[in-house]
Amino acid sequence: MAMSAVFSAPLVLALALAIDRLLGDPMWLWGRIPHPIVLMGLAIRALDERFNVSSSFAEERRRGAIVLAVLVVGAGLAGIAIHVTLAAFAFGWLVEAVAVAILLAQKSLVDHVAAVERGLLSRDIYAGQRAVSEIVGRDVWILDDAGVARAAIESAGENFSDAVVAPAFWYLLLGLPGLLIYKMANTADSMIGHRSPRYLAFGWAAARFDDLLNFVPARLSALLIVVTAALAGCDARAAAKAARQDAPKHKSPNAGWPEAALAGALGLALGGPVQYGREEINGAWLNPAGRQDASADDIRAAIRLVDAAWALLLVLTALIATITLSIAQ
């Protein structure tokens, strides 16, 4: 088989999805060397400290856009350089699959959400709150058991899109440069894309670019959840209806799609009012006819559904790889 046929994005992605789900982020490794996302974060922080200086709103927005452009171009060039280097070696495709797996997070997603489930099952509300505080940015210490469970399930839906489907989508579309650009933009959004006084103008470009990159993956994530719900015997019709009707009501143009689909599939009402420090955001309910009294059992059901949606993504990617290799031969 020719090297060009073997070194195909769908094949590498399928292998990477499997590696990530099996191994995740081993602490023995990332406790010794910095994770690529950590390096991206250091670059973002350095440029933030250097160029995010008090000025007019328009000037801060301009500086933020330039910083984002530098980060994105740098990530894209790094992706090209790494791919070209690896392509020169017989097993470069395997190394690239490991690199892609490092930037996926299905196992990490499942592990973190499952920790919330274990916390609630221990009948220690503080254990559940502590676990969910690691995956959401809201004030979790005011939440009861049902609120903790809903927060964990919402995080499962949103992160399935952001941490699995979106990176897979951009790798499949643009290879390693596309994946690194997406991860850089997503990291920048999480660090400087929020609406605080410091970042309202400077982080505007990062937030809008991240919204753009997640537009298609968020809707693909919802579709994967709906199809998986149908295959798993969940309420696929309610999942599709909630995504279509309620996702546009979410404060994020993208996060509502997988969250609403998950809410409909599980018969839950997700979203609603959220507390961030002293600020309360009166968010819309997703699938408002569903139950608000979510529990550890619902977290487990959400994990199963999201993991099954990941499996469907893997099967589809492997199918694309098989077709691509057949055509190439």
Stockholm file with secondary structure:
# STOCKHOLM 1.0

chainA/1-329         MAMSAVFSAPLVLALALAIDRLLGDPMWLWGRIPHPIVLMGLAIRALDERFNVSSSFAEERRRGAIVLAVLVVGAGLAGIAIHVTLAAFAFGWLVEAVAVAILLAQKSLVDHVAAVERGLLSRDIYAGQRAVSEIVGRDVWILDDAGVARAAIESAGENFSDAVVAPAFWYLLLGLPGLLIYKMANTADSMIGHRSPRYLAFGWAAARFDDLLNFVPARLSALLIVVTAALAGCDARAAAKAARQDAPKHKSPNAGWPEAALAGALGLALGGPVQYGREEINGAWLNPAGRQDASADDIRAAIRLVDAAWALLLVLTALIATITLSIAQ
#=GR chainA/1-329 SS CCHHHHSCHHHHHHHHHHHHHHHCCCHHHHTTSCCHHHHHHHHHHHHHHHHCCSCCHHHHHHHHHHHHHHHHHHHHHHHHHHHHHHHTSTTHHHHHHHHHHHTCCHHHHHHHHHHHHHHHHTTCHHHHHHHHHTTCCSCGGGCCHHHHHHHHHHHHHHHHIIIIIHHHHHHHHHHHHHHHHHHHHHHHHHHHCSCSTTTTTTTHHHHHHHHHHHHHHHHHHHHHHHHHHHHHTSCHHHHHHHHHHHGGGSSSTTTHHHHHHHHHHHTBCEEEEEEETTEEEEEEEESTTSBSCCCHHHHHHHHHHHHHHHHHHHHHHHHHHHHHHHHHC
#=GC SS_cons         CCHHHHSCHHHHHHHHHHHHHHHCCCHHHHTTSCCHHHHHHHHHHHHHHHHCCSCCHHHHHHHHHHHHHHHHHHHHHHHHHHHHHHHTSTTHHHHHHHHHHHTCCHHHHHHHHHHHHHHHHTTCHHHHHHHHHTTCCSCGGGCCHHHHHHHHHHHHHHHHIIIIIHHHHHHHHHHHHHHHHHHHHHHHHHHHCSCSTTTTTTTHHHHHHHHHHHHHHHHHHHHHHHHHHHHHTSCHHHHHHHHHHHGGGSSSTTTHHHHHHHHHHHTBCEEEEEEETTEEEEEEEESTTSBSCCCHHHHHHHHHHHHHHHHHHHHHHHHHHHHHHHHHC
//
